[in-house]
Amino acid sequence: MLKDRPSSALITGLVLTGLCTLASFSFDVLNGEPVQFFIALGLALAPVPLLLAAVLALDRMEPEPRSNLVFAFAWGAGVAVLVAGLINSLNLHYIMDTVQLSEASARNIAATFGAPVVEETMKGLVLLGLFKFRRAELDGLTDGIIYASMVGLGFAMSENVSYYLAALNSEEGGVGLAVTVVLRGILSPFAHPLFTSMIGLAVAFAAQRPGAERVFSILVGWSGAMILHGLWNGLVSYGGFTGLVIAYVVLMVVLVVLIVVVFRDRRRIVALIQRYLPPYEPTRLVSKDDITMLSALPQRRRARQWAKMYGGRRGLRAMNDYQLAATELGLLHERAAKRMVDEQTFHEEQRALLECMSVARADFPSSPAGKPPPYNPG
């Protein structure tokens, strides 16, 4: 059975990100009344479950470890927001003192040219960490998008608390808060995930490439994230209503492109399953029915429903493990074909995945007499 047990490094990282989140929220509390803070926090948290569900819906063919996803979200909500907020504040004061501009003008300059560099760098660091220490999890471009979206959602959630609190404390009060919630929480909830997805795509691409290509692709992706972020902030700050419309059109185009990338990547994984799993049919761990089931998300879902109906939670867990291990087996063959793993590592991981598939099949439910199930895995 596949396990995703938290390591000591993960626990330490979560404690660190948690402390940073508390520190960031502490600054927010100091800038307003406790009641106002909790109103802002509630409004920032409200859309998060729906946004997370939308992101995770793209991650169904080969789901990422929950621990990695949690850490990415926590990094964005804690470390990235805290450090970026401090640096952005210093940049703002430096511009005001050096250039002698009004606070409003200085904020627009800082938001357009300074914040994108700082914020995308802080969010991108967790993706570099995955590239360095969890590279095997970056099996395709979808993985980069998923991790980038998680860190972006965490960042946006914590940042929205500050924006909502500032709106409450402004002269407009409730009206200003309503406008801010509509603009940030309803009309552009995926802005930060989309910006950072440029880095996610680059890091995932680099994970599949050797040498100098890696550095170049990451630099291109990093620059793309900063430019997209700066373009958005600049259009919103200086473009008026027309600029706002253009900014949203740009985001929609990027969103559509990323969705296309995800679906193309999904077809790539299906092709790997159909190419590399048939030779395992003599082991009786894979059948033609299994390959058909693994090749389409609706059939995977029906297989899980069958497993749960006839085997309860144990059967469902077994089917989940089988589907993930079989998919990972196809991806392992791809890494081997690209010479990204040596022969010994390939055989060790192959043996572990086949063992997982064997254990999972042993827990598949048997059909009750006289009532054949809709899916027969054997």
Stockholm file with secondary structure:
# STOCKHOLM 1.0

chainA/1-378         MLKDRPSSALITGLVLTGLCTLASFSFDVLNGEPVQFFIALGLALAPVPLLLAAVLALDRMEPEPRSNLVFAFAWGAGVAVLVAGLINSLNLHYIMDTVQLSEASARNIAATFGAPVVEETMKGLVLLGLFKFRRAELDGLTDGIIYASMVGLGFAMSENVSYYLAALNSEEGGVGLAVTVVLRGILSPFAHPLFTSMIGLAVAFAAQRPGAERVFSILVGWSGAMILHGLWNGLVSYGGFTGLVIAYVVLMVVLVVLIVVVFRDRRRIVALIQRYLPPYEPTRLVSKDDITMLSALPQRRRARQWAKMYGGRRGLRAMNDYQLAATELGLLHERAAKRMVDEQTFHEEQRALLECMSVARADFPSSPAGKPPPYNPG
#=GR chainA/1-378 SS CCCCCCCHHHHHHHHHHHHHHHHHHHHHHHTSCHHHHHHHHHHHHTTHHHHHHHHHTTCCSSCCCHHHHHHHHHHIIIIIHHHHHHHHHHHHHHHHHHHCCCHHHHHHHIIIIIHHHHHHHHHHHHHHHHHHHCGGGCCSHHHHHHHHHHHHHHHHHHHHHHHHHHHHHSTTTHHHHHHHIIIIIISCTTHHHHHHHHHHHHHHHHHTSCHHHHHHHHHHHHHHHHHHHHHHHHHHHHSHHHHHHHHHHHHHHHHHHHHHHHHHHHHHHHHHHHHHSGGGGGGTSCCHHHHHHHTCHHHHHHHHHHHHHHHHHHHHHHHHHHHHHHHHHHHHHHHHHTTCSCHHHHHHHHHHHHHHHHHHHHTSCCCCTTCCCSCCCC
#=GC SS_cons         CCCCCCCHHHHHHHHHHHHHHHHHHHHHHHTSCHHHHHHHHHHHHTTHHHHHHHHHTTCCSSCCCHHHHHHHHHHIIIIIHHHHHHHHHHHHHHHHHHHCCCHHHHHHHIIIIIHHHHHHHHHHHHHHHHHHHCGGGCCSHHHHHHHHHHHHHHHHHHHHHHHHHHHHHSTTTHHHHHHHIIIIIISCTTHHHHHHHHHHHHHHHHHTSCHHHHHHHHHHHHHHHHHHHHHHHHHHHHSHHHHHHHHHHHHHHHHHHHHHHHHHHHHHHHHHHHHHSGGGGGGTSCCHHHHHHHTCHHHHHHHHHHHHHHHHHHHHHHHHHHHHHHHHHHHHHHHHHTTCSCHHHHHHHHHHHHHHHHHHHHTSCCCCTTCCCSCCCC
//
